[in-house]
Amino acid sequence: MKTYSPTPEDVKNDWIVVDATDKILGRLATEIANRLRGKHKPEYSHHMDMGDFVVVINAEKIKVTGAKLDDKMYYKHTGYPGGIRGKNLRAMLEIKPENVITAAVKGMLPNNRLARQQLKKLKVYAGSEHPHAAQQPKTLEL
């Protein structure tokens, strides 16, 4: 029996819409990361981009457990000495809720060129409207 190895012609990317209303951030991010990588498909191959396009709507309505709204911090550095800046999850959800889901999914992907390519297929929107209706995305229930 010969080993099956998929080719780029075998890859079929679907479009999926995920409603993040009242979903727990970590559980939502793991499912999105698996869909972006294509691990839900039987022909999954770790060296190819087999995943689907994922559109996340209502990013501002996610939930977290415990005291993470005030305790979970997001850091960035300005590039200058002593230039580290931090914001908690509550402030990030008020300013740019799309970045919260993107950061959670990015942390669940491997650190390589393929993951950067897969992360480009993630589209996150704070409200319930998205401009991807022409792709006829399917709704994913989690």
C-alpha positions in Angstrom: 0.0 0.0 0.0 1.4 3.4 -1.0 1.5 6.4 1.4 -0.9 9.2 0.4 0.7 12.6 0.2 -1.6 15.5 -0.7 -0.6 18.0 -3.4 -1.6 21.7 -3.6 -4.3 20.7 -6.1 -6.0 18.5 -3.5 -6.5 21.4 -1.0 -10.0 22.7 -0.8 -10.4 25.7 1.4 -13.9 26.4 2.8 -15.2 29.5 4.4 -16.6 29.2 7.9 -18.4 31.8 10.1 -18.1 31.5 13.9 -20.3 33.5 16.2 -18.3 34.4 19.3 -21.2 35.5 21.4 -20.9 34.1 24.9 -18.1 31.7 23.9 -15.1 31.2 26.2 -12.0 32.7 24.7 -9.6 29.7 25.0 -12.0 27.1 23.8 -13.0 29.2 20.9 -9.4 29.9 20.0 -8.4 26.2 20.0 -11.2 25.3 17.6 -10.3 28.2 15.3 -6.7 27.2 15.3 -7.5 23.6 14.4 -9.7 24.8 11.5 -7.0 27.2 10.3 -4.5 24.3 10.3 -6.8 21.8 8.7 -6.5 19.2 11.4 -10.3 18.5 11.1 -9.8 17.1 7.6 -8.9 13.5 6.9 -6.3 14.5 4.4 -4.4 16.7 6.9 -0.7 17.1 6.3 1.5 19.1 8.7 3.7 20.6 6.0 0.9 22.1 3.9 -1.7 24.8 4.4 -4.8 22.6 4.4 -7.0 24.8 6.5 -10.2 26.8 5.9 -10.9 30.5 6.0 -12.5 31.4 9.3 -14.6 34.5 9.9 -15.3 35.4 13.5 -18.1 37.8 14.3 -19.2 39.4 17.6 -15.7 39.4 19.0 -16.7 42.0 21.6 -19.1 39.5 23.2 -16.6 36.8 24.3 -16.5 35.5 27.8 -13.6 34.5 30.1 -13.6 32.6 33.3 -12.4 33.7 36.7 -10.8 37.2 37.1 -9.1 37.2 33.7 -10.8 40.4 32.7 -8.6 42.3 35.1 -5.7 39.9 35.6 -4.8 38.9 32.0 -2.3 41.3 30.5 -1.3 42.1 26.9 2.2 43.6 26.5 3.9 45.4 23.8 7.3 47.1 23.6 8.0 50.5 22.0 11.6 49.6 21.1 13.1 52.0 23.6 14.7 51.1 26.9 12.0 50.7 29.6 9.4 51.0 26.9 7.2 48.0 27.8 3.5 48.8 28.0 0.7 46.6 29.2 -3.1 46.6 29.1 -5.5 44.2 30.7 -8.1 42.2 28.9 -11.0 44.6 29.8 -9.2 47.5 28.2 -8.3 45.5 25.1 -11.9 44.5 24.6 -13.0 48.1 24.8 -10.3 49.4 22.4 -9.9 46.6 19.8 -11.7 43.3 20.6 -10.4 41.8 17.3 -6.9 41.7 18.6 -7.9 39.6 21.6 -9.1 36.7 19.5 -6.2 37.1 17.0 -3.6 36.9 19.8 -5.2 33.9 21.4 -5.3 32.0 18.1 -1.8 33.1 17.2 -0.5 31.6 20.5 -2.0 28.2 19.6 -0.3 28.0 16.2 3.3 26.9 15.8 6.0 29.5 15.4 6.9 29.1 11.7 6.2 30.5 8.2 3.3 28.2 7.6 1.5 29.5 10.8 2.0 33.1 9.6 0.4 32.1 6.3 -2.5 30.3 8.1 -3.1 33.3 10.4 -3.8 35.5 7.3 -6.9 33.3 6.7 -8.4 34.5 10.0 -10.9 37.4 9.7 -12.2 38.8 13.0 -14.9 41.5 13.3 -16.2 43.2 16.5 -19.8 43.4 15.3 -22.2 41.0 13.5 -21.5 42.3 10.0 -18.8 41.0 7.7 -17.9 41.6 4.1 -17.5 38.0 3.1 -21.0 37.1 2.1 -19.9 36.5 -1.5 -17.9 33.5 -0.4 -21.0 31.8 1.0 -19.5 30.8 4.3 -21.0 28.0 6.4 -22.0 28.6 10.0 -20.0 26.6 12.5 -21.7 25.8 15.8 -19.4 25.2 18.8 
